[in-house]
Amino acid sequence: MAKILVTGGAGYIGSHVVKLLGEKGYDILTYDNLSTGHEWAVLYGKLIKADLADKETLRKVFKEFKPDAVMHFAASIVVPESVRDPLKYYRNNVVNTLNLLEVMEEVGVKNFIFSSSAAVYGVPEKIPIPETEPLNPINPYGETKATVERILRNLTNSGNGFKYVSLRYFNVAGADPEGKIGFAYPEPTHLIIRALKTAKGEFEKLEIYGTDYPTPDGTCVRDYIHVMDIAEAHLIALEYLLDGGESEVLNCGYGRGFSVREVIETVKKVTGINFKVVEAPRRPGDPAVLIADNSKIKKKFSWKPKYDNLEFIIKTAWNWECIKNRDNL
Ligand code: UFG
């Protein structure tokens, strides 16, 4: 079975992909500095606690493990933080990715799967958004993802045999339906997690950031996608590259959206808890609507999402919140 090096495999999305790869029998090595990830989240393979800034360790790990492909999840991901501290984002997301790509080139590893984001589109003109929309990010986080995508394209065009699949995630949510892993970030900013924590009483109230958007109920609309469907897309992308597929950039979303109010109503329904919700001003940098045109990934990869159901997504996230609490994770 192929050997896969997974950076950020102890984090939210990375750990779900490691679980899926492990179940399929892949030989996995997770490379993670555990700054936001957790040792308990790595259910398969070996974990090396190290930083991508440490090129010497990275080189040593590559030479010993000899991966057939790299999946790169390790990154800083909080949009408002990226506005306050852009240099941190350029260092972690761009410079560290360069380190990784340079070591891959040195040792001759050619296959790369990259965690990109719908944030590369900024405020798109077309909804649903096709991959052909221009890259026009409106925050440093999105800029770093777009920058790496450009580097990857240049590298493929250099003719050295390098190939990649860049997956542009929309709003990833939910948790492993078996309840073994899930989101465990110290200060969550994401809507579904904040709503669940408000239901649990960890926050006194949930704020709706903006009720005057040009959407049916005035709140922002997002394409929420279950983390295991995202994981499945990675598995298909991996098999595609290992079978000799060419470089690709693909949206990962369901192609439909829910408003902030709809999400809150569903969280109340799933938890059975009626928590306090208040209207607040818009959060800077939020586009009104982000919905994926997913026709390319469906056609090219025959990707068939299994969990396109907001209630199910929220149920798995709620189940995980309760387990995390119980087990003190
Ligand atoms: N929101 C609230 N209240 C909250 C939290 C969020 O009203 O307490 C709103 C936001 O303003 C936004 C929507 O809920 O309109 C979704 O917000 P999230 O923070 O959950 O997600 P984003 O759409 O802002 O961001 C996500 C990822 C980013 C990625 C982006 C690209 O977190 O990493 O999608 O689509 F860049």
Residues whose N, C-alpha, C, O or C-beta is under 5 A from the ligand:
A	BS01	UFG	I77 S117 A118 A119 Y169 F170 N171 T189 H190 L191 I192 R194 E207 I208 Y209 C220 R222 V260 R283 D286 L290
